């Protein structure tokens, strides 16, 4: 009988130790499971995600599993801390209020233009370019790609100064302005400084065609071309009231055959008119 009682007592002690081990094992598994929620499960390729206000709003549908639970099919609905397979397309650039106001001014002056895609070429470019084909009834040949600010400045000068000067000197309206360069990615000749053409802030005028058939070349007129000389002097002097730079024949060899107009900002509002 004593032997039977001793065997029963030993069996009871063994069961107690087994139950204690089972409890410890269960607790260990629970801790591991909680830890997996923050460190990620490398076997199922699920990264650790700090669920924020956006991801928390995404319902975890029963049919989703693995990566699909973390990165829903709509990429805008989550900020999961894991690389997306497909990046969303960039949203279109919104035009600032100043650009919208400028375009309204172009329309008020009767400028015929179209908006073109942003231009970015290294250090050159225009964020919101316009392509001007006419200023009222005055054609731009070829169409000029400029910033809206430069286009508006040139249009104001054309309407307020150039056209009246042509009517006074030649008794004729202006049919077309022939330009040699608008936007162009280049440096100033002989210098390592970006030209205002590379910013869309400059325009070179080669000749001015009148309705009466005259085509006034900007190149320095002959000794006895009094009317042409007077007209070109008006172009230069009146331009200095609108543009920050006016360079033409007589300034240097590079400007022997055109007027260069630009709206470059300088310290203290300095203007270069030569």
Order of alpha helices (4+ residues) and beta strands (2+ residues): alpha-alpha-alpha-alpha-beta-beta-beta-beta-beta-alpha-alpha-beta-beta-beta-alpha-beta-beta-beta
